[in-house]
Each structure stands twice: as C-alpha cells, then as structure tokens.
Amino acid sequence: MAGRGGRGEWHAPQTNKPVAATGRDTTTRTVVASNRRARFDYAIEDVFEAGLVLTGTEVKSLRLGRASLVDGFAEVERGEAWLEAVHIPEYTQGTWTNHEPRRRRKLLLHAAEIDKLAQAAGQSGYTLIPLQLYFRGGRAKVEIGVAKGKKTFDKRQALRTATDEREAQRAMRTRSRIGE
C-alpha cells in the first residue's frame, strides 16, 4: 500500500503551478549554426520550424556550438521528414556511444506541415534546406526553408543591389556628418 493515509491511493502533491508549466523560456533562441550562404544561393519562399530527434552526444556537441548546415537538405519519405548531410561533429568526451557525424536525422513536424513540405519539394526546381539550427526552450530546433535555386544573373543582381544600398547608406552618413 503506497501513498498517503494507507488507503492504497496515490495523490499528486499539491502545487500552485499550472499542470503544463515547464519552467522553460520558449521565446529566446540560442543559435548554434546558420546557413548564411542559403539566402544568397536560393530564393526562400516559406519557412518551417521543426524539432530534431537527436542522441545524447549530438545534443552535447550542439551545446558546444559545433555544427555545419552547409551541405544539408531535407526530404520527405513515406510521410516522414528527414534531415540529411548536416554535420554534427562527434562529442570529444564521448566513448563508444558517440554518434556518426553525418547521419540521417528525423524531423518532428505536424502531419499537415509534412504534407506541405512534400508538395513543395515535389515541384520542379524546389528543394528543402536547413537555414538555422538553434535551441529554444532547451530543445533543438531547425528552421527548414522551401527554396528555389537562383540563377547566376540573379545572384549578380542581388550583389549589385546590396552594393548600391551600402554606397547609398555611406553617402547619407557622410552627408549628415558634413551638415552637422
């Protein structure tokens, strides 16, 4: 007979906290890795946040800020979303339990989101790429972008516009300094 009062019933301890309160801050992001080249090489049309199924040593390695999204991509296979070719190096203090650095990792998404990703990836010229890997509320998350590859002239045009904007800002700064 476990529990209070010897009646064979178990009662949860009384607290003033709501049942669902976890005590985790779900608003702040701790960015581990970002795919900076992705926004230059691709036109991002839609973004999804997905959880990751990781092993213990992968989480420890990520907490040290070690990961690379450069060659990574996502795919939908048999109703499940997977993250491929993302490099999370082995944990240095890990033993035989260490993980394979470029293993396939499952993405945690709602079924409707997986359907949207599958539909987008099925279109010609579209791909799913990881944009950011971060911790939110103590859980590892990845931002997946539905992207369409840019042509060379689009990349040149983007560089030209960025350079023009930079020069305009510089001119405005020097003009405001002279006017003071």
C-alpha positions in Angstrom: 0.0 0.0 0.0 1.8 3.1 -1.3 0.7 6.7 -0.8 -0.7 8.8 1.9 -3.1 7.7 4.6 -2.6 4.0 4.0 -5.7 3.7 1.8 -3.9 2.4 -1.2 -4.5 5.5 -3.2 -1.8 7.8 -4.5 -2.3 11.5 -4.5 -0.2 14.0 -6.5 1.5 16.7 -4.4 -0.4 20.0 -4.3 1.2 22.9 -6.1 0.1 26.3 -7.2 1.7 25.9 -10.7 -0.4 25.1 -13.7 -0.1 21.5 -14.8 1.5 22.3 -18.2 4.1 24.7 -16.8 7.6 23.5 -17.6 9.6 26.5 -16.4 11.4 26.8 -19.8 11.8 30.0 -21.7 10.4 29.3 -25.1 10.9 32.8 -26.5 14.6 33.1 -26.7 16.7 31.3 -29.4 20.3 30.2 -28.9 21.6 29.9 -32.4 24.1 27.0 -32.9 24.6 27.2 -36.7 23.2 29.1 -39.6 23.4 28.5 -43.3 24.4 32.0 -44.4 25.0 31.0 -48.0 21.5 29.6 -48.4 19.8 33.1 -48.7 22.4 34.0 -51.4 22.1 30.8 -53.4 18.3 30.3 -53.0 15.1 32.3 -53.0 13.4 31.2 -49.8 9.6 31.1 -50.2 8.4 29.5 -47.0 9.9 28.7 -43.6 9.0 25.9 -41.2 10.3 25.2 -37.6 10.9 21.5 -36.9 12.2 19.6 -33.9 15.0 17.1 -34.2 15.4 13.6 -32.9 19.0 13.5 -31.6 21.2 11.2 -29.5 22.8 12.4 -26.2 26.2 13.0 -27.6 24.7 15.0 -30.5 23.0 17.4 -28.1 26.2 17.8 -26.1 28.1 18.6 -29.2 25.5 21.1 -30.3 25.6 22.8 -26.9 29.3 23.4 -27.5 28.2 25.3 -30.7 29.6 22.8 -33.2 27.5 22.1 -36.3 27.6 22.8 -40.0 24.5 23.1 -42.3 26.4 23.8 -45.5 25.6 20.7 -47.5 22.4 19.9 -45.6 19.0 19.3 -47.1 15.7 17.8 -46.0 13.4 15.3 -47.7 10.0 13.7 -47.2 9.9 10.0 -47.5 6.9 7.8 -46.7 5.1 10.5 -44.7 8.2 11.4 -42.6 10.6 14.3 -42.9 14.3 13.7 -42.6 17.3 16.0 -42.4 20.3 14.8 -44.4 24.0 15.6 -44.7 24.1 18.0 -41.7 27.4 17.7 -39.9 27.4 17.5 -36.1 30.9 16.5 -35.1 31.5 13.7 -32.5 31.4 14.8 -28.9 35.1 14.9 -27.7 34.4 13.2 -24.3 32.1 10.6 -25.9 33.0 7.0 -25.8 31.6 4.1 -27.8 28.2 5.8 -27.5 29.3 8.5 -29.9 27.2 9.2 -33.0 28.0 9.3 -36.7 28.6 12.9 -37.7 26.6 13.0 -40.9 23.8 10.5 -40.0 20.2 10.9 -41.2 18.1 12.7 -38.5 14.3 12.6 -38.2 12.4 15.9 -38.2 9.5 16.4 -35.9 6.6 18.2 -37.7 2.8 18.0 -37.7 1.3 15.8 -40.5 -0.1 18.9 -42.2 3.3 20.6 -42.3 4.9 17.4 -43.7 2.3 17.4 -46.4 3.0 21.0 -47.3 6.8 20.2 -47.4 6.2 17.2 -49.6 4.1 19.1 -52.0 6.6 22.0 -52.2 9.6 19.7 -52.7 7.7 17.8 -55.4 7.5 20.9 -57.6 10.2 21.3 -60.2 13.2 23.4 -59.1 12.3 23.5 -55.4 14.3 22.0 -52.5 14.2 21.9 -48.7 17.2 23.4 -47.0 18.1 24.0 -43.3 18.5 27.7 -42.6 19.3 27.7 -38.9 19.9 25.2 -36.1 19.1 26.5 -32.6 17.9 25.7 -29.1 14.6 27.1 -27.9 13.2 26.1 -24.6 16.0 23.6 -24.1 15.1 21.7 -27.3 17.0 21.6 -30.5 15.1 23.0 -33.5 15.9 23.5 -37.1 14.4 26.1 -39.5 13.7 24.5 -42.8 13.2 26.7 -45.9 11.3 25.9 -49.1 13.8 27.2 -51.6 14.2 27.7 -55.3 17.7 27.9 -56.7 18.8 31.3 -58.1 20.4 31.6 -61.5 23.8 33.2 -61.8 22.4 36.5 -63.1 20.0 36.6 -60.1 23.0 36.3 -57.7 24.8 39.1 -59.5 21.8 41.3 -59.4 21.4 40.7 -55.6 25.1 41.6 -55.1 24.7 44.7 -57.2 21.6 45.9 -55.2 23.4 45.2 -51.9 26.4 47.2 -53.0 24.2 50.1 -54.2 22.4 50.1 -50.9 25.7 50.1 -49.0 27.0 53.0 -51.0 23.8 55.0 -50.5 24.0 54.5 -46.7 27.6 55.5 -46.8 26.8 58.7 -48.8 23.9 59.5 -46.4 26.3 59.1 -43.4 29.0 61.4 -44.8 26.3 64.0 -45.9 24.9 64.0 -42.3 28.4 64.5 -40.8 29.1 67.4 -43.1 25.8 69.0 -42.3 26.5 68.9 -38.5 
